[in-house]
Amino acid sequence: YSDGVGSNLWSSLFKVVQLTEVVRQKDAVFSGLLNRIRTHSKGQPLLPEDLQILKTCETGEVSSALHIFATNKQVNEHNIIQLCQTCPDYISFKAKDYVNDKKTGKLKLLEGNHTRASNTNLAEELLLGKGARVMLCKNVDVADGLVNGVCGIVMEIKMLENDTFPKKVYVQFDDHRVGLQRRKTSQSLSSNLAGSTPIEPEEEKATVKGGLRRQFPLKLAWACTVHKVQGLTVNTAVVSLSKIFAPGQAYVALSRVTTLSGLTIQKFDANRIYCKDDITVAVSRMAPLLSGHTQWDRFNTSVFTFFLMNVQSLNRHVKDLAFCTRHLQPSCIAVTETWLTTACSDTVKIDGYSFYNCPRHLSYTSNQAALAALQDQQRGGVGIYTAQGVAFELLKLQDVNLECLTYKFVSLNLLMAVIYRPPLYPLSVFQANLVKLLDWLEPQSENVLLMGDFNDDILKSSAVLKVVTDRGYAQIVTDPTTERGTLIDHVYIKSKVYEMEAVVMPTYFSDHQGIFCGFTQL
């Protein structure tokens, strides 16, 4: 487009918001320096004080910390040097490449390797040894944390008899949560491998003609390219400014560390630190996303607010939950699918909140086959966080055979019940038990709030909706609450004192959205 249509579309269709809080670095001097080099124009001199600080990081010290380079060649050279020093008995093994046999129509093993394997990240040749620093180079099991970019140490390489290609590579990842589920299901490991996760070969289409490659999804990781470390946070790193070839590269590399004391610079060159000026110009022309008033302003007059979400493992996502609710400061945070196995857990605390939960195995007392089967299953469960200063009573629930937690908020004379209905819970049985719950709640207060994941899509037809609204409740969520476009997270209220409104909030760590609600007095 000679008329610059693309640029005009970008400016007119997208809006910009500036994030002003620095999360990675808490040192004001270091974060200020990084903010200045982020917008530093090519050819302009750095501030003398910034130049001095950066030069003090060029110590010449040898460090075992992550090394960050601009090019793959530099990364490969450093990794090979470290491999030879750390693992003198390292082994080398080629990928197993396959092609379609025109005669049989089946895959056959090549004697060598594909000449052009442009469709895969799996290496043609892999060098590994016990003690080698490695990184996963593809997503293996996202739910188990085995994702592209996680790093660890090779603890063992299991070989097959009479084969030069390993059977498994055991990796102890830096984050012990990575691979936890795989370790639980692995056959008994020796004591020295108890914290190690078995990694097996993966298969990918490697060529445009359908050629296949079988190889371990690993690569050496004493060093990485600037491109690979985007989004990474580390305490220490060695950054080489040699061969920096693109605007913004130096900033990305230097800003990976949390403190100035953790940064070592090799081959410092101030001319390598620059941004792309036309990006600054383009952003300045974009309309602001926030214009003084936001959708949250309507909740400023609320006497009580809460946030509801299906978190799909509270242990794994408690930090994410705290982060995405921090600016809302809700009076209460209700969660479903906590996947907790105990009635209390110190591992899921959020500062400023008390927490109670009801795990699945404590929710069912019925001998009915369907419910007895649910009790033995993992996952499920509900929980409630309450902000400090909010007076509440935890109500002892009758035997209603629901994954449910009930609170009374004293100053509001408000009863709240949080529920999770598993998809395998028979709907007719659930409705009957839900009626028992409401029969128990309603005589205790004229203000009753019912919420949770009911696994019943209101946008199609909802038996749960009819049962509850027939008793005088209003369901206030109107937008889809999952990535699949379903509305299965409901919020019901029955009150002559309060009215309530809700906003569905996108989240990044679950396939459910969050729901933020506020009460005002009539």
N, C-alpha and C positions, 0 to 999 in steps of 0.2 A: 504494500500500500504506500504509494509515493506521498499521499496526503497525511501520513501519520495517523491513520484511523485507529491502529492498535493502541497507540499512546492515548488518544482521546477516549477510547472505550475504557481503558484502565482507569483513567482519572475520573470519568463520569459514573462508572458502575461500582467502584470500590471506595470504601471509606477507611479512614485511618484513625487509630487510637494509640497514643503514646503511653507506654508502661514506664512509670517513673521509679518504681521500687526495685532496687538491685537485690536479688535473692542469693546469688552465688557468692558474692564478695561482701563481707561486712566491714572491711577496712575502708574508711572513707577516702584515704589518700589513694589507695590502689584502684578503687571503683571510679574515682574521679579521673585518674589517669586513663583508664580503659575507655571511659566515656568520651574523652577528648580524642583519643586515637581512632575511635570508631568513626568519627566524622572528619578525620584529618585529610586534607586535600593533598594530592600528589604534587611534589615540587615545593610545598611550603615547609619551612623549618618547624621542627617540634619545639614546644616550649622548653627553655633551658632546664627547668626543674624536672620536666618529664624525661628529657634526654638523660639527665644525671641519674634518675631513679633506674631507668632501663639499663644503663651501662653498669650499674652496681650489681645487676643480676648476671652479668657475664663473668662468672667467677673462675671458669676453667676447671672446676671440680668434676670428677667422674661420679656419675650418679646412676643408680639402678632404676630410677623412676621412669615412667613412660616417656619415650622420646617422640616428639612430634615433628614431622618433616613435610615439605611441600610436595615431594614427588615419590612415586612408588619405588623408583630405583634407590633412593636414599633409604627408604624404609627397609627394602629387601637386604641391602648391604648391612645395615645395623642388626637386623634380625639374624642373619647368618653368622655374624661375628659373635653375638650373644649365645647363639645355639652351640657353636663350637667351644666356647668357654664354659658354658653351663652343662652341656650334655655331650661330652666327648664320644659317647657310645650311641649317638643318635642314629636313627635308621631313615632310609629313604624308600618310598614306595610310590609307584605310579598308579594313577586312576585306572579303573577298568572301564574301557569305552566299548560301546556296542553299536552296531549298525543293523539295519534290516537286511536279511538275506533274501534276495529276489527269488531264489528257487523255493525256499521253504516258507517264506513270509514271516519267519521268526527272527528274533534278535540273535546275532552272533557276536562273540567277543573278538575285537580287533587284536591283531598282534602288537600293534603300536597304539598310538592315540590319535584322536581327531586332529586334523591339521588346522581347522577353524572351529573352535568351540566358543563362539562369541555369546551364546545364550545362557551361560552358567557361570557362577562364582566358584564352583568346585575346582580345586587346583588340579592341574595335570600331574604334577609331582608334589608330594608333601614330605617335608623333613620334620621329624618329631623325635623327641627323646624324653626320658623321665626327668621332670623338673623344668620342662620347656614352658614358656609363657605363651598362651594361645587365646584365640578369640573365635567364637562362633561366627561363621560368615553367611548364615541364612537362618530364617525362622524355622525351628524344629518343632517346638511346642510352646505356643505363646502363653497359654494358660498356666504352664509350669515355669514360665520365666526363661525358657530356652530360646532366646531371640537373638537375632543378628546384633552383634556388638558386645555381648557379655563376655567377660574375660576370666581366666583362671589358670591353674597350673596342672600340667600333665602328671598324674601320680602313677599310672601304670599303662602299659600297652600290652594287651592280650593278643597273642599270635595263634593262628591255627597251625596245626601240625602239617609240615611239608608245604607251607604256603608263606609267601613273602608279604602277603596282604593281611593286615591285622583283622582280628575279629571285633574287638572293642578297644576304645581309648577311654580311660577313666580320668576325668577332669574334676579337680576341686575348684569350684568357682569362687570368686571373691565374695559374692553375696550368697550366704548359705541357703537362702530361700530358693535360689535358682536350681531347678532339677529335683526339688524335694519330693514331688509325687513320683517321679521316675525312680528315685532311690528306694522309696517305700515298696514299689512293685518289683524291684530287681531281686534276683535270687541272692541268697545269703552271701554277703560280701565279707572278706577278711577284715580284721579290725583296722588294718592300715588303710583300707579303702572305704571306711564307714561314711565319711563325709564327701566321697567322690561320686560323681554322676557318670554312668556309662554312656558314651556317645558311640553310635553305630553309623555305618556308611549310609549316605543318602543317595537317591537317584534323581537326576534331572535331565530334561532334554537339553542337549548341549549344542546342537547344530540346527540350522534352518530346515534341514532335510530329515529331522527326526532322530538324529543320532543321540544315544543315551550315554551318560557318564555316571559311574558309581565311585564315590569317594567320600571320605570323612569331611563334614562341613566345618573344618578348622583351618586356621592360618596362624602363623607365628605373630606374636603381639607384644614384643618388647618395644616396638615402635609402630606408629600408625601415621597415616597421612592426615593433613588438616581436614580434608573432606570427611574422613571417617570419624573424627572426634567431635563433629558438630553435635551439640546437645550434651556432651559428656562433661561431668564435673569430677575433678581429682584434687587431692591435697597437694601433690607434688608433680612436676613435669619438667622435662628439658625440651625447650623449643629452639629449633634451628631456623634462623631467618635466611639461610642460604637457599637460593633458588625459588624464593617466593615469587610467583608469577602472575598473581591476580589480585585485584582490589579486594580488601576485606580479609584476605587470608591471614595476615599477621594478627589482626584483631581477634579472629576466631581462635587462633592458636594460643595467644597470650592470655586470653580470658577464660581458659579451661580451668585454671587453678583458683583455689579459694582465697589464698593469701599471697602477698608479695614474697614472703620468706620461702614459699614453696616453689617459686619460679626460678629456673636456671635458663639462661639464654646462651646459645652458641652462635658464633658468627653474626654478631649484632650489626645491623645495617639499617640506619634510620630511613634510608630511601625506600626500603621494602614495606614501610608502614604507610598505607594510604587507602582511602575509600574511593568509591565510584561516585563522582560528584553529581551525575545526572540522576542517580537514585534519590539524592537529597532534594533535587529540584522537583522530581516527579511526586515525591511524597508531600512536598509543600503545597502542591496544587490539588491534592486530594481533599475532599470534604471530610470534616471530622465526624467520627462515629458518634461521639457523645457531645451533645450541645447543651450543656448546663443542666438539663433535666434527664433523668433516666427512668426506666421502668420500675426501679426499686423505690423511687421517691414516694410512690403511692402507699408504701408500707411504713412511712415515717410516723404516721399517727396510729399505728397498730398497737393495741395493748398487749398483744402476744403474737409471736411469730414462730413458725416451725418449718423444718426442712425434712422432706421425706424422700428416701431413695432405696432401691434395691442395689446393694453394694457388691454382691457376689464375692464374698470373702472379706470380712472386716479386718482380719489380720494382715492381709495383703494390701488393703486399700485405705487403712485408717489415716495415713498421712495425706493421701489424695482427698479424702473426705474433709479433713481439717482444712486443707488448702482451699478447696472450692467453696467452703462455707464461711471462711474467715471474714470476708468483706460484708457478709449478710448479718453476722452476729445474731443468729436465731435464738429464741428462748429455749428451743428444744430441737433435737435432731433425732428423727425416727428412722431406723434402718431395718430392712428385711434381707433375708438370705445372708445372715451373718457368718454362717458356716462354723460357728463356735461350738465347742464340745463341752464346755463347762459353764456354770451359771454366772461366773464372774471371771474377768481376765484383765490382768495388769498390762497386757501387751497392746490393748486397744484404747488406752486413755487419750483423751483430748484435753489440753490445758483449758481450765476454766469451766469444765463440765464434769458432772457426776454421771455414772453409767450403770445401768442394769440391763440384763438380757435374759432371755428364755431360750435355751437351746432346744433343738428338735426332740431329743430323747426324753426330755422332761415334759413334753407337751401332750403326750397321748397316754391314756390309761385304759382305753377301751380294748376289749378282746376281739372286736370286729376285725376280720382278716385284713381288709385294706388299710386300716389305721395301724394295726400291729406291724404290718410290713413297712409302713412309713417310719415308724419309730426306730426301726433297725437301720434305716438308711442314713447316710451322711448328708451334710449340708443343711439347708433350711435354717430356721431360727430367726428371732427378732430381737431388737434392742432399742433402748431409748437413752439419749444423752440429754441432760437438763443443765442449763446454765446456772452458775453459782448465783445465789440470791433469789432464785425462783423456788417458792415453797411448793412441795408436792408430797403426796403419799403414794407409795407403791401398794396397789390393791392386790390382795390374795385372790386369785381367780379360782372360780369353781371348776369342777371337772367338766369342761366343755369340749375337750379333745380338739383344741385349736392351737396352732403355733401363734401365741398371742401374749401380749403384755399390756396391763392396764394401769393407768395413773389417774390420780385426782390432783388437779392444780388448785390449791386451796383458795387463793385470793380471787380466782375467777369462778369458783364453784363449777369447774369444768372437768368432765371425765373424758379420758382419751384411751382408745384401744388401738394397738398396732397389730396387724395380722399378716401372716404369710400363708397362702393356700398353695400347696404343691400341685403341679399339673395332674398328678395321679390320685389326688384326693377326690373321691366321687362327689360330683356337684350336688346331688340330692342330699347326701349325708352332710356335706359342708353347710348347705342352706339350713338344715335342721339344727345343727350345732350353733350356727350364727344367730339364729332366732333365740336359742337358749342364752347366748351371751347378751343379746340386747334386752331380753326379759330381765336379766340380772342387773344390767347397768341402769336402765331408764328410771326405775324407782328411786335411785340414789341421787339423781340430779336432773334438772330440766335442760342442761347443756351437755350434750354428748357428741363426741367427735370420734369417728370411725375411719381408719385409713389403713393402707397397705397394698401389697401386691396380691391381687385376687386371681390372677391368671384367667381372667374372664373379660373378653374384649368388648367394651361398651360400644365401639364403633360398628360392630356387627350386630350382636344382640346379647344382652346380659341378663342372665337369670338372677345374679346377685343384685344387680341394680334394681330390679323389680321388687325383690324381697325387702330391700332396705328402704327404698323410696315409698313403698306402700305403707311404711310406718311413720311417714312424715319427714324423712330426711331429704336433704338436697345434696346432689353430687356436683362438685364445683370444678372438677378438672375437665377441660374441653379439648385439649390438644393431645396428640399421640405421646405416649410416655416411653416408647422403645424405639430402637433404630429400625425395627421392622414395620413401624407405622401403626402399632396397636396401642390401645388405651387400656392397659390392664392394671395400672396403679390408680386406685380410686381414693377420693377423700370425700367423706360424707359428714354433714353436720345437721344436728337437730337442736335448735335454740330459738328462743324468743328474745334473747338479750343481745346476742352477737350476730354479726354478719361476717362473711369471710370471702376473700378472693385468692386466686392462685395463679402462679406463673410457672410454666414448665421450662426448666433450665437445661441446656445441653451440658453433658459431662464427657470426660475423655477416658474414663477407666472402667466403664460398665456399658452393657448394651441397653441399660435403662437410663432415662433422663432423671434429673432431680426435680422435685416439686417444692416450690417455696410458697408458703401461705401466711396470711396475716389476718388477725381478728380486729374488728372495730366494734364499739358498742353502738347499739341502735338508739 
